[in-house]
Amino acid sequence: MNKDHLKDTELWIGEHRFASRLMVGTGKYADFEEMRDALELSGTDCVTVAIRRVDTDAEESILDYIDRSRYTILPNTAFCFDAKTAIRTARLARELLGTDLVKLEVLGDTQTLLPDPVDTLEATRVLAAEGFTVMVYTSDDPRQAVHLAEAGAAAIMPAGSPIGSGQGVLNPNAIRIIQELVDVPVIVDAGVGTASDVTLAMELGVEGVLLNSGIALAKEPLRMAVAMKAAVEAGRHAFLAGRIPRKLYANASSPSEGVVGSTARAGV
């Protein structure tokens, strides 16, 4: 096999192209410098920023530490709890950053941080109709994922587990079903805590992973950023390569044919 065959394709979300399949958040770091260094080490080319955290009047803004020539900024509507507020925040992001991209979050409550299905669907319809490229955070409910895709979402982003919980992908079967039912990219968003969680997500065949706490709250965020980069690449290659079937009994890795005495022993 020609080694060029091993090169992966690029990720497309609507009209936006990404070389990396790892998307990284910008919150919870010790300071802006640590965030900047973690983004670089992660290899990402798409970073998500909560618009409601951006203070354009401050002497020092988070945007000052994000190289716009290197990264695509994905504004998100974090901390929005109804469709109206999320839609208004997305419109503000488009004016502020000059992008049609939005990671839509419409949360149901402050304790679980689970998405509100009704308002999320309403906001998706409105923003898609206004020309936004909507990447929508949702639960792992396959039917809700179908409704969101039909409403115009450019990417479906099911939670692996609750935001910031570090529990990994709790329901891999639901993620597989979502991929079968929608014809837009599926990006696992939220809940991954370490590199093995990310690898598992990618081995399911999703198009990418978005994470924040898994890096920012690690004991060594910069080292974890390196690990997450490797995990996405390893999981993606493993999915494309195709794992061996799971079997109940052992299967020798060395063939028995041609081994001296094997025929005699088999006939005993």
N, C-alpha and C positions, 0 to 999 in steps of 0.2 A: 504494500500500500504506500502510495506517495505521501510523504509527511505533510504536504500542503493540505491533505484531506483533514488533518487534525485541527486546522484553524476553524474557529467558531464564527458563526454569522453575528452581525451586529443586532442590537435590540432596537426596534422601532416602536415608539408610542405615538400614534398619529403620524405627524410629519416630523417628529423629533427622533434623532438618531443618537444612540448611546453605545460606546465601546465597552463599557463595564456593565455588568449585570448586578452590581452592588450599588444601592442608593443609600446615602447616609444622612442622618439628621444632624442638627447643629446645636441642640439643647443639652443641658446638664453637664457640660464640661467645666473643669475648674476655672478656666479663663479662655479668652478668645485665642490666645497663642496655642494652647493645647488643642483646641478645636481645629485650628488651621493645620497643625502638624498631623493630627489624626486623619483628617480628610486626605492629605497628601499620601500618607502611608497606606490608606485603604485602597488606593487606586481608582476610587470612584470618579465619575465625571458628572454626577447629578447629586446635588445636595438640597435638602428640603429645609425651608425656613418658615417658622410660624410668623405670619404677617403681624399678628397682634403683639409680637415681641419686638418688632422693629421700631426703634425710636429714631426717626430721621433728624430730630432736633438735638440729639445728644452729641457731645464732642467726639465720642467713639461709638460707632455702630457695628453690629455684627457683620453688616455688609462690607465694612472696610477690610475684613479679614477673609473675604471670599473672592478669589480671582475670577472675574466674570469671563475672562478669555479662556479659562481652563475648565470651569464648571458651568453646567446648566443649573440655574436656580429653579427649584420646584417649590413655589409658595404653597403653604398649606393653611387650612382654615381651622387649625387646632383651637380648642377652647370655645368653639361655636356649638350652641345647644339647640338651635332651630334653623330651619331652612333659610329664613329671611336674613338672619345674621351671617350665615355662611355665604350666601349669594352676595351680600354687600361686601364681605371681606374679600371674596374672589375678585370682584370688580375693582376694589382698591388695589389689590396685588397687581392686576393687569396695568393699571395706571402707573403704579410705583416702579414696577420692574420691566414693563414693556414685553410681557410674555402672555401667551394664551394658555400656558400650562397651569394646572392647579391640582393639588392633592386635596380632594374634598373630604373633610371630616365633619360630620354632624353627630355629636355625641348625645346619648340619652340621659346620662347623669354623671355626677362627679365621682361616684364611688367605683363603679365598674368600668367607666369610660368606654362602654360598648356603644356601637353606632345605633342611632335611632333609625329604624328601617323606613318609616313613612317619610320623615323629613329628608333623609338621605336621598331617597328616590325622587322626591319633588325637586330638590336642589340640583340633582343630576340632570333632570329634564330641562330645567330653566337654563343652566349654564351651558349645556351641550347645544341648545338652540341658539345661544348667544355666541357660539363659535369657540368656546373654551375646549381645550383638550383636557378632559376630566379623568383623572386617575382617582378612583373612589375607594375609600376605606370602608370595609363592610365586615360583617360576620362571615363565618364559613358556611352559611346557609346557601346551598346550590340554587334554590329557586329565587332567592333575593338577587343572587349574582346574575341570573338570567334576566330578571326585570331591569337591573341596572344596565346591562349590556344593550337591551332593547331600548332603553331610555337615552342611549347615546354615549355611554362611558367608553373612553378610549382604552382603559385598563381597569381590571378588577383587582382589588387589593384586599384579600381576605386576611383576617388576623390569624396568626398561628396559635396565639393564646392572648389573654388580656394584655393591654399596653403596659410595658415595663415590668411584666411579671417574670420574665426569664424562664418560662415553662417550656419553651420550644413549640413544636407543632403538635398539638394535642389530638387533632383529628385528621390524619393524613388522607383517609378515605374521602372525606368531604372535599379536600383540595383536589384530589384526582377527579372527582365527579364534576367539580366546577370547570376544570380544564376541558372536559368532554362536552360540556353544555354551552360554553361561550366561545366565540370566535375572535376574542380580543386577548391581548397578553394578560396573564395572571401573575401578580407580584405578591409574594407573601410579605405582609406588613404587620409588625408588632409581635412581641412575645419571645423572640429568639434571644437566648442568653449567652451562647458560646458558639465556637466554630462548628461543633458537631451538629447543632441545631440548624445552622445555615446549610451545611452539606446535605443533611436529610431533606430539607426543603427543596434544594436544587435537584436532588436525585428523584424527586417526585415529578420533575419535568416542568416546574414553573419557569417563567421567563426571567425572574430576578427576585431579589430580596431587598426590602427596605428596613433599616434598623437604626436605632440611636442609642438606647440605654445599654445595649450589649457591649458597645465600645466605650461610651462616655462614663459609665459607672463601673467599669472593670477596675481591678486593682492597679493595672498598668494599661491605661487606655491606648497608648501608642503601640504597645506590643499586641494588644487585642485587635487593633486595626489591621495589622499585618496578617494576623490569623484569619480574620474575616475575609480578607482579600483572597487568601489561599483557599479558604473553605468554599467560596462561591465558585472558584475555578475548578476545584476538585469535584464538587458535586455536579457541576455542569458537564464536565468530561465523563464522569461516571454514568450519568443519564444517557448521554449520546452513545457511549460505548456499549451499554446494555449489560446489566449484571447477569451472572449465572443463575440458573433456576435454583430455588431452595429445594433441598431433598431431605427426606427423613433419614436415610442411611448414608454411610460414608461412600465416597467415590474416589478411588486412588488417583492421584495426580500423575503417576507414572503408569503407562500401559503394561499389562501383564503379558501381551503377545510377544513372543520372541525371548522371554526370560527362560534361562536354562532350568529345566525341571518343572516348569509351570504346567505343561500338558500332562506330565505323569501325575502330579499332585491332583490335578483336576479330575483325573480318571479313577482316583482311588475311591 
